[in-house]
Amino acid sequence: GKGFKPIADYVHSLGLKFGIHIMRGIPRQAVHANAKTITEGVTAKDIAQQYSVCPWQTDMYGINPDAKGAQEYYNSIFELFAEWGVDYIKCDDIANTEFLKDNPYSARREIEMLRKAIDNCGRDMVLSLSPGPAPVLEHEHLAANANLWRMTGDFWDEWSKLHAMFERCYAWQEYVQPGAWPDCDMLPLGRIQLTEELPQYRNRYTRFTHDEQITMMTLWGIFRSPLMMGGEMRENDEFTLSLLQNRELIDMLKNSSGARQFKREETDGKGEIIWTSNGENCKYVALFNTDDEERVISFDITDISIGGVKYSVWDMWAHEEYTVTDSKFSAKVNSHGARLFKITVK
């Protein structure tokens, strides 16, 4: 009977942050009961848009931003979240409102209401918007109101979805900035366990090969997507832990900038892709093989203007020096795999 506050306190005692998942809007149950809101004389029915319903989770109605008491309603629930000690809010059915196919960003003003409610509540909270794809054309609005937003629909352990993420990252590469992060979605790693609603995803290990998992971690890392582990943490095997605990990749994620698709040469979705980014006194180069066979991928260091004539090339997955005799180097890359290098001037 004490609500979420003791849970939040326990999470904070572990040195962790406490986050919750919410749906956009107001419960339909409250609307049908014509329940009172925080605003005198205003009921749930008065502020609801009863045509605005999430097609895959129908418990809520959207909010009419022009209604008296609408902002005050959002303020009141975020004040409650602040009392609980919430640090992170993932709001769903808002970055892409699927019930309006011709207007996926129909919740624009509700996003603004969430921002105002957080600013009003007196507690710093990270705001994450879901599901995707969030419209690229709305990047300024998203960055002004949220901290991260999904740029894709639900991401699962299928090569086709991973391959499609290269295009999504390319579309968003100009808009990655501190405090405003396009989100590639969760990392379906290790043991994946869900409810009976999705039995095909329940109680099994990821279907990604080891090489595909390295590709995913490399792309998410160099692009600087938020990293969300989507598996059963207590049953991670050594390989999964090696992916999640690669401190060199985490350092790149935290401290690099300007990630760009440098090259993409594919035929029928098979070939090679190269991404680069800027580190602290270094450059990062990621080589991706989207072919079904092993490939040798070549790169010329002088193309990224690092300066100097002698280079140190560090293999960030093998954790060893990679021998380079001149500015051009080549690396074997497994099918659906990736190589990640840190390049510094000697």
Kinemage of the C-alpha trace (Angstrom):
@kinemage 1
@onewidth
@group {chain A} dominant
@subgroup {mainchain}
@vectorlist {calphas} color= white
{ca gly a 1} P 0.000 0.000 0.000
{ca lys a 2} L 2.974 2.347 -0.107
{ca gly a 3} L 3.149 2.697 -3.875
{ca phe a 4} L 6.364 3.014 -5.853
{ca lys a 5} L 8.340 5.196 -3.433
{ca pro a 6} L 9.937 2.297 -1.472
{ca ile a 7} L 10.873 0.600 -4.738
{ca ala a 8} L 12.501 3.792 -6.005
{ca asp a 9} L 14.343 4.208 -2.704
{ca tyr a 10} L 15.691 0.660 -2.953
{ca val a 11} L 16.811 1.179 -6.561
{ca his a 12} L 18.534 4.423 -5.574
{ca ser a 13} L 20.273 2.640 -2.678
{ca leu a 14} L 21.941 0.415 -5.285
{ca gly a 15} L 23.379 3.463 -7.027
{ca leu a 16} L 20.929 3.086 -9.902
{ca lys a 17} L 18.256 5.286 -11.469
{ca phe a 18} L 14.555 4.448 -11.333
{ca gly a 19} L 12.485 4.512 -14.519
{ca ile a 20} L 8.875 3.713 -15.402
{ca his a 21} L 6.908 3.075 -18.584
{ca ile a 22} L 3.684 4.995 -19.184
{ca met a 23} L 1.172 5.332 -21.992
{ca arg a 24} L 0.173 8.665 -23.505
{ca gly a 25} L -3.098 10.136 -22.276
{ca ile a 26} L -5.678 9.333 -19.604
{ca pro a 27} L -7.192 5.947 -18.672
{ca arg a 28} L -10.385 5.150 -20.561
{ca gln a 29} L -11.749 3.697 -17.339
{ca ala a 30} L -11.483 7.141 -15.728
{ca val a 31} L -13.165 8.771 -18.711
{ca his a 32} L -16.058 6.303 -18.728
{ca ala a 33} L -16.516 6.893 -14.995
{ca asn a 34} L -16.352 10.654 -15.598
{ca ala a 35} L -13.805 10.831 -12.784
{ca lys a 36} L -12.682 14.181 -11.351
{ca thr a 37} L -9.320 15.669 -12.291
{ca ile a 38} L -7.060 17.973 -10.303
{ca thr a 39} L -8.824 20.984 -11.840
{ca glu a 40} L -11.998 22.131 -10.109
{ca gly a 41} L -15.074 21.326 -12.182
{ca val a 42} L -13.130 19.406 -14.872
{ca thr a 43} L -13.640 15.675 -15.375
{ca ala a 44} L -11.623 13.085 -17.272
{ca lys a 45} L -14.232 13.148 -20.014
{ca asp a 46} L -13.702 16.891 -20.485
{ca ile a 47} L -10.014 16.558 -21.370
{ca ala a 48} L -10.016 13.279 -23.318
{ca gln a 49} L -9.952 12.874 -27.092
{ca gln a 50} L -11.978 9.701 -27.363
{ca tyr a 51} L -11.030 9.077 -30.991
{ca ser a 52} L -7.334 8.992 -30.038
{ca val a 53} L -6.655 5.385 -29.050
{ca cys a 54} L -3.455 3.383 -29.335
{ca pro a 55} L -4.233 0.455 -31.697
{ca trp a 56} L -2.069 -2.074 -29.842
{ca gln a 57} L -2.761 -1.068 -26.225
{ca thr a 58} L -6.254 0.323 -25.852
{ca asp a 59} L -6.391 1.316 -22.166
{ca met a 60} L -5.919 5.055 -22.761
{ca tyr a 61} L -7.459 8.015 -24.579
{ca gly a 62} L -5.309 10.857 -25.816
{ca ile a 63} L -5.531 14.310 -24.223
{ca asn a 64} L -7.086 17.356 -25.889
{ca pro a 65} L -4.370 20.010 -25.506
{ca asp a 66} L -6.916 22.831 -25.864
{ca ala a 67} L -9.160 21.587 -23.069
{ca lys a 68} L -9.316 23.394 -19.744
{ca gly a 69} L -7.369 21.365 -17.198
{ca ala a 70} L -5.438 19.302 -19.752
{ca gln a 71} L -1.972 20.596 -18.847
{ca glu a 72} L -2.870 20.503 -15.181
{ca tyr a 73} L -3.724 16.797 -15.524
{ca tyr a 74} L -0.288 15.986 -16.917
{ca asn a 75} L 1.281 18.238 -14.272
{ca ser a 76} L -0.505 16.301 -11.528
{ca ile a 77} L 0.690 12.861 -12.635
{ca phe a 78} L 4.277 14.051 -13.065
{ca glu a 79} L 4.152 15.619 -9.620
{ca leu a 80} L 3.167 12.154 -8.375
{ca phe a 81} L 6.081 10.600 -10.285
{ca ala a 82} L 8.407 13.169 -8.699
{ca glu a 83} L 7.116 12.209 -5.235
{ca trp a 84} L 7.952 8.585 -6.027
{ca gly a 85} L 11.504 9.535 -7.026
{ca val a 86} L 11.247 8.686 -10.711
{ca asp a 87} L 14.331 9.542 -12.793
{ca tyr a 88} L 13.315 8.254 -16.206
{ca ile a 89} L 9.994 8.208 -18.072
{ca lys a 90} L 9.393 6.138 -21.180
{ca cys a 91} L 6.151 7.373 -22.706
{ca asp a 92} L 4.622 5.093 -25.316
{ca asp a 93} L 2.176 5.720 -28.170
{ca ile a 94} L 3.554 9.210 -28.687
{ca ala a 95} L 6.585 9.405 -31.012
{ca asn a 96} L 4.486 7.659 -33.663
{ca thr a 97} L 0.733 7.508 -33.075
{ca glu a 98} L -0.165 4.603 -35.289
{ca phe a 99} L -3.915 5.196 -35.242
{ca leu a 100} L -3.468 8.046 -37.772
{ca lys a 101} L -1.455 6.583 -40.646
{ca asp a 102} L -1.285 9.903 -42.514
{ca asn a 103} L -0.220 11.860 -39.421
{ca pro a 104} L 2.172 9.768 -37.328
{ca tyr a 105} L 3.237 12.822 -35.312
{ca ser a 106} L -0.287 13.731 -34.241
{ca ala a 107} L 0.766 13.824 -30.569
{ca arg a 108} L 3.121 16.784 -31.115
{ca arg a 109} L 1.326 18.971 -28.579
{ca glu a 110} L 1.073 16.171 -26.031
{ca ile a 111} L 4.865 15.825 -26.250
{ca glu a 112} L 5.071 19.521 -25.401
{ca met a 113} L 2.702 18.951 -22.468
{ca leu a 114} L 4.977 16.217 -21.123
{ca arg a 115} L 7.947 18.568 -21.352
{ca lys a 116} L 6.079 21.286 -19.457
{ca ala a 117} L 4.939 18.784 -16.822
{ca ile a 118} L 8.508 17.622 -16.197
{ca asp a 119} L 9.775 21.193 -16.022
{ca asn a 120} L 6.967 21.979 -13.579
{ca cys a 121} L 7.406 18.981 -11.242
{ca gly a 122} L 10.663 20.063 -9.620
{ca arg a 123} L 12.595 16.886 -10.397
{ca asp a 124} L 14.968 16.149 -13.269
{ca met a 125} L 13.648 13.288 -15.402
{ca val a 126} L 14.891 11.801 -18.638
{ca leu a 127} L 12.081 11.678 -21.209
{ca ser a 128} L 12.065 8.835 -23.726
{ca leu a 129} L 9.465 8.701 -26.513
{ca ser a 130} L 8.170 5.546 -28.162
{ca pro a 131} L 7.385 3.826 -30.475
{ca gly a 132} L 9.091 4.654 -33.740
{ca pro a 133} L 9.744 5.529 -36.317
{ca ala a 134} L 9.711 9.121 -35.140
{ca pro a 135} L 9.640 11.415 -38.206
{ca val a 136} L 13.102 12.694 -39.146
{ca leu a 137} L 11.571 16.003 -40.231
{ca glu a 138} L 10.545 16.593 -36.618
{ca his a 139} L 14.101 16.396 -35.284
{ca glu a 140} L 14.111 19.960 -33.951
{ca his a 141} L 10.839 19.506 -32.091
{ca leu a 142} L 11.953 16.166 -30.681
{ca ala a 143} L 15.278 17.576 -29.473
{ca ala a 144} L 13.542 20.564 -27.870
{ca asn a 145} L 11.143 18.425 -25.865
{ca ala a 146} L 12.636 14.967 -25.262
{ca asn a 147} L 15.963 13.340 -24.444
{ca leu a 148} L 15.621 10.271 -26.657
{ca trp a 149} L 13.121 8.954 -29.143
{ca arg a 150} L 12.690 5.740 -31.043
{ca met a 151} L 13.674 5.953 -34.695
{ca thr a 152} L 12.334 2.488 -35.459
{ca gly a 153} L 9.483 0.177 -34.635
{ca asp a 154} L 10.121 -2.648 -32.188
{ca phe a 155} L 13.562 -4.090 -32.884
{ca trp a 156} L 14.030 -7.850 -32.647
{ca asp a 157} L 16.757 -10.361 -33.376
{ca glu a 158} L 16.259 -10.633 -37.125
{ca trp a 159} L 18.995 -9.817 -39.651
{ca ser a 160} L 16.564 -7.904 -41.863
{ca lys a 161} L 15.775 -5.516 -38.996
{ca leu a 162} L 19.449 -5.071 -38.175
{ca his a 163} L 20.329 -4.450 -41.816
{ca ala a 164} L 17.530 -1.870 -42.066
{ca met a 165} L 19.046 0.027 -39.137
{ca phe a 166} L 21.941 1.198 -41.295
{ca glu a 167} L 19.512 3.252 -43.370
{ca arg a 168} L 17.822 4.629 -40.252
{ca cys a 169} L 21.134 5.637 -38.703
{ca tyr a 170} L 22.156 7.310 -41.939
{ca ala a 171} L 18.897 9.305 -41.980
{ca trp a 172} L 19.436 10.490 -38.395
{ca gln a 173} L 23.232 10.927 -38.354
{ca glu a 174} L 23.085 14.742 -38.517
{ca tyr a 175} L 20.804 15.004 -35.489
{ca val a 176} L 22.676 13.129 -32.762
{ca gln a 177} L 23.546 15.585 -30.004
{ca pro a 178} L 24.156 15.640 -26.247
{ca gly a 179} L 20.845 15.386 -24.419
{ca ala a 180} L 18.890 14.507 -27.557
{ca trp a 181} L 19.482 10.990 -28.840
{ca pro a 182} L 17.837 9.095 -31.712
{ca asp a 183} L 17.228 5.651 -30.227
{ca cys a 184} L 17.894 2.429 -32.175
{ca asp a 185} L 15.829 0.505 -29.582
{ca met a 186} L 16.784 -2.346 -27.300
{ca leu a 187} L 19.617 -4.825 -27.652
{ca pro a 188} L 17.988 -8.294 -27.957
{ca leu a 189} L 20.934 -10.116 -26.415
{ca gly a 190} L 21.355 -13.157 -24.226
{ca arg a 191} L 18.259 -14.955 -22.992
{ca ile a 192} L 15.087 -13.291 -24.183
{ca gln a 193} L 12.042 -13.908 -22.002
{ca leu a 194} L 8.667 -12.300 -22.530
{ca thr a 195} L 5.038 -12.979 -21.751
{ca glu a 196} L 2.793 -15.587 -23.300
{ca glu a 197} L 1.479 -12.880 -25.633
{ca leu a 198} L 4.577 -13.275 -27.793
{ca pro a 199} L 5.515 -16.951 -27.440
{ca gln a 200} L 7.889 -16.793 -30.408
{ca tyr a 201} L 10.126 -14.491 -28.372
{ca arg a 202} L 9.821 -16.255 -25.020
{ca asn a 203} L 12.399 -18.257 -23.099
{ca arg a 204} L 15.135 -18.507 -25.707
{ca tyr a 205} L 18.504 -17.049 -26.518
{ca thr a 206} L 18.915 -14.405 -29.203
{ca arg a 207} L 18.770 -15.613 -32.775
{ca phe a 208} L 21.543 -13.244 -33.795
{ca thr a 209} L 24.833 -14.968 -34.561
{ca his a 210} L 27.887 -13.810 -32.639
{ca asp a 211} L 28.946 -11.783 -35.672
{ca glu a 212} L 25.533 -10.153 -35.958
{ca gln a 213} L 25.641 -9.255 -32.270
{ca ile a 214} L 29.022 -7.583 -32.808
{ca thr a 215} L 27.565 -5.712 -35.793
{ca met a 216} L 24.685 -4.466 -33.659
{ca met a 217} L 26.901 -3.337 -30.790
{ca thr a 218} L 29.323 -1.663 -33.193
{ca leu a 219} L 26.615 0.261 -35.041
{ca trp a 220} L 24.746 1.296 -31.880
{ca gly a 221} L 28.060 2.325 -30.315
{ca ile a 222} L 29.516 4.420 -33.127
{ca phe a 223} L 26.124 6.016 -33.856
{ca arg a 224} L 25.777 6.773 -30.110
{ca ser a 225} L 22.380 5.216 -29.628
{ca pro a 226} L 21.239 4.724 -26.044
{ca leu a 227} L 22.078 1.146 -25.040
{ca met a 228} L 19.144 -0.761 -23.555
{ca met a 229} L 19.742 -4.397 -22.668
{ca gly a 230} L 16.684 -6.401 -23.724
{ca gly a 231} L 17.403 -9.788 -22.171
{ca glu a 232} L 17.346 -11.687 -18.872
{ca met a 233} L 20.348 -10.165 -17.132
{ca arg a 234} L 20.791 -13.006 -14.639
{ca glu a 235} L 21.389 -15.567 -17.390
{ca asn a 236} L 23.968 -13.784 -19.525
{ca asp a 237} L 26.649 -16.053 -20.943
{ca glu a 238} L 30.294 -14.994 -21.212
{ca phe a 239} L 29.958 -13.801 -24.802
{ca thr a 240} L 26.998 -11.560 -23.973
{ca leu a 241} L 28.883 -10.127 -21.010
{ca ser a 242} L 31.892 -9.446 -23.225
{ca leu a 243} L 29.674 -7.336 -25.481
{ca leu a 244} L 28.076 -5.371 -22.656
{ca gln a 245} L 31.348 -4.856 -20.772
{ca asn a 246} L 33.535 -3.632 -23.633
{ca arg a 247} L 34.792 -0.490 -21.944
{ca glu a 248} L 36.468 0.771 -25.108
{ca leu a 249} L 33.139 0.722 -26.913
{ca ile a 250} L 31.445 2.449 -23.958
{ca asp a 251} L 34.146 5.135 -24.021
{ca met a 252} L 33.478 5.677 -27.739
{ca leu a 253} L 29.744 5.851 -27.038
{ca lys a 254} L 30.233 8.491 -24.343
{ca asn a 255} L 32.976 10.624 -25.816
{ca ser a 256} L 32.922 10.458 -29.614
{ca ser a 257} L 31.107 12.809 -31.990
{ca gly a 258} L 30.260 13.355 -35.632
{ca ala a 259} L 29.530 9.741 -36.588
{ca arg a 260} L 28.923 9.454 -40.314
{ca gln a 261} L 28.344 6.800 -42.904
{ca phe a 262} L 31.571 7.070 -44.866
{ca lys a 263} L 30.839 4.497 -47.549
{ca arg a 264} L 28.109 2.078 -48.545
{ca glu a 265} L 28.532 -0.274 -51.476
{ca glu a 266} L 25.889 -2.985 -51.735
{ca thr a 267} L 24.114 -4.974 -54.399
{ca asp a 268} L 20.753 -6.428 -53.424
{ca gly a 269} L 21.488 -5.576 -49.807
{ca lys a 270} L 24.854 -7.364 -49.736
{ca gly a 271} L 28.234 -5.678 -49.609
{ca glu a 272} L 30.123 -3.407 -47.276
{ca ile a 273} L 29.434 -0.334 -45.163
{ca ile a 274} L 31.947 1.907 -43.401
{ca trp a 275} L 31.199 4.357 -40.592
{ca thr a 276} L 33.622 6.816 -39.011
{ca ser a 277} L 33.522 9.126 -36.000
{ca asn a 278} L 35.754 11.495 -34.057
{ca gly a 279} L 37.145 10.584 -30.653
{ca glu a 280} L 39.326 12.400 -28.158
{ca asn a 281} L 42.628 12.690 -30.057
{ca cys a 282} L 41.651 9.735 -32.210
{ca lys a 283} L 39.309 8.534 -34.956
{ca tyr a 284} L 37.054 5.504 -35.027
{ca val a 285} L 36.416 3.351 -38.092
{ca ala a 286} L 33.790 0.610 -38.253
{ca leu a 287} L 33.818 -1.913 -41.112
{ca phe a 288} L 30.565 -3.837 -41.704
{ca asn a 289} L 30.093 -6.842 -43.963
{ca thr a 290} L 26.451 -7.266 -45.017
{ca asp a 291} L 27.323 -10.087 -47.420
{ca asp a 292} L 26.652 -13.777 -46.840
{ca glu a 293} L 30.351 -14.554 -47.271
{ca glu a 294} L 33.529 -13.311 -45.627
{ca arg a 295} L 34.892 -10.138 -47.231
{ca val a 296} L 38.122 -8.180 -47.102
{ca ile a 297} L 37.250 -4.517 -46.549
{ca ser a 298} L 39.865 -1.823 -47.161
{ca phe a 299} L 40.199 1.673 -45.758
{ca asp a 300} L 42.553 4.602 -46.349
{ca ile a 301} L 43.346 6.441 -43.126
{ca thr a 302} L 44.216 9.639 -44.986
{ca asp a 303} L 40.561 9.919 -46.037
{ca ile a 304} L 39.592 10.934 -42.501
{ca ser a 305} L 42.228 13.686 -42.123
{ca ile a 306} L 43.789 12.423 -38.940
{ca gly a 307} L 47.191 14.019 -39.648
{ca gly a 308} L 50.653 12.578 -39.256
{ca val a 309} L 52.268 9.785 -41.214
{ca lys a 310} L 52.515 6.993 -38.653
{ca tyr a 311} L 49.430 5.459 -37.114
{ca ser a 312} L 48.474 3.222 -34.263
{ca val a 313} L 45.446 1.086 -35.090
{ca trp a 314} L 43.721 -0.653 -32.182
{ca asp a 315} L 41.226 -3.485 -32.710
{ca met a 316} L 38.471 -2.694 -30.195
{ca trp a 317} L 36.872 -6.156 -30.231
{ca ala a 318} L 40.062 -8.239 -30.253
{ca his a 319} L 41.690 -5.759 -27.803
{ca glu a 320} L 44.998 -5.790 -29.603
{ca glu a 321} L 47.175 -3.713 -31.902
{ca tyr a 322} L 46.342 -4.138 -35.566
{ca thr a 323} L 49.360 -4.063 -37.856
{ca val a 324} L 49.267 -1.306 -40.471
{ca thr a 325} L 52.250 -0.707 -42.744
{ca asp a 326} L 50.991 2.465 -44.476
{ca ser a 327} L 47.861 4.618 -44.612
{ca lys a 328} L 45.871 1.901 -46.343
{ca phe a 329} L 44.815 -1.163 -44.412
{ca ser a 330} L 42.517 -4.102 -44.992
{ca ala a 331} L 40.687 -6.408 -42.618
{ca lys a 332} L 38.825 -9.645 -43.020
{ca val a 333} L 35.240 -9.279 -41.853
{ca asn a 334} L 32.972 -12.257 -41.263
{ca ser a 335} L 29.581 -12.563 -42.908
{ca his a 336} L 27.127 -10.170 -41.204
{ca gly a 337} L 30.027 -9.156 -38.980
{ca ala a 338} L 31.935 -6.013 -38.108
{ca arg a 339} L 35.412 -4.803 -37.170
{ca leu a 340} L 35.930 -1.696 -35.041
{ca phe a 341} L 39.196 0.235 -34.950
{ca lys a 342} L 40.568 3.186 -32.982
{ca ile a 343} L 43.179 5.130 -34.932
{ca thr a 344} L 45.684 7.516 -33.349
{ca val a 345} L 48.821 9.254 -34.611
{ca lys a 346} L 52.065 7.825 -33.221
